[in-house]
Amino acid sequence: MKLAKVKTDKSDTKAISEYGRLNDVPLYNVLTEVQSEYLQLFRLLDSYLKLRTATKNKLIRRRSIRYSLKVCLWFFEAKFKTFKQRGRGFGDSFVRVS
């Protein structure tokens, strides 16, 4: 197949015509109304499935963040509790600066 250096409608038409003569090109079959409707429904279903997956992922991410925050809070509360228990005797030795 020859490619023209200058891209115009005329050169495109010649290239398409030559391709059609050299190769067996099948005819395009138009979808029926039922096929077209099914295609639209499958695309809609696909978009709903993607939305469902995105929503599930968002919920999982929020649960894991909430869980990790609870663990961090528990950890810091435990550390603070042990710090308070150990630091009871140290309270008098600190000097306050006003």
N, C-alpha and C positions, 0 to 999 in steps of 0.2 A: 504494500500500500504506500502510495506516495504522499508525502506531507508537503503542503505548499508553504513557502516562506511567508507569503502574505496571507493573513487570515481574513477572509471575507466570506460573505454568504455564498457567493458563486463558487469559490474554491471548496467550501464545506460541502455544497451540494454535489459537486463532482466527486469528492472523496467518498461520500455516502453512496452515491450511485455506483461507483466502481466497486466498493465493498459489497454491495448487494448483488452485483453481477458475478463476482468471483466466489462468494460464499453463499451457502444455503441458509438463508435467514428465515426462522419460523415466524409465522404471522402472530400478531399480538391478539390474545383473546380477552375480550372485555368481561369483567366480572358481572355476574347476575346481581339482581337486587339482594337476594338472600345471601350470596357470598360476600357482598359488600357490607351487609349488616353484620354478618358473623365476624368479619375482619374488624369492624369498629368495636364490636363487643369484646373481642379478644384483646384489642389494644387497651380498652377501658379496664378490663380485668387485670392486665399487666400493670397498668398504672396504679390500680388499687393495691395489688400485691407489693409493689415497690413502696407505696405509702405505708402499708402495714408493717413491712420490714423496717422502714425508717423509724416508725413509732415505737416498735419493740426495742430497737437498738437504743433509742433515746431513753426509754423506761429503764432498761438494763443499766445504762450509763448513770442515770440519776440514782438508782438503787445502790450501785457500787460506790458512788460519791457519798451518799448518805451513810452507808456502812462504814466507809473509811473515815468519815467525820466522827461517827460514833466511837470507832476504835481509838482515834486520836484523842477525843475528849476523855474517854475512859483512861487512856494512858496518862494524860496530863493530870487528871484528877488523882490517879493513884500516886504519881510522882509528887504532886503537891501535898497529898496526905502524908506521905513518908517524909517529905521535907519539913512539914509542920511538926511531925512527931519528933524528928531528930533535932529540930531547931528550937525546941522549947527552952533549953538552957542558954541559948545564944542571944535571946532577945534583950537581955539587960546590958550586954556588952556593946551593942550598936550605939553609935552617937548620932543624934539627930541634928541635922543642919537646917536652920530655918532661913 
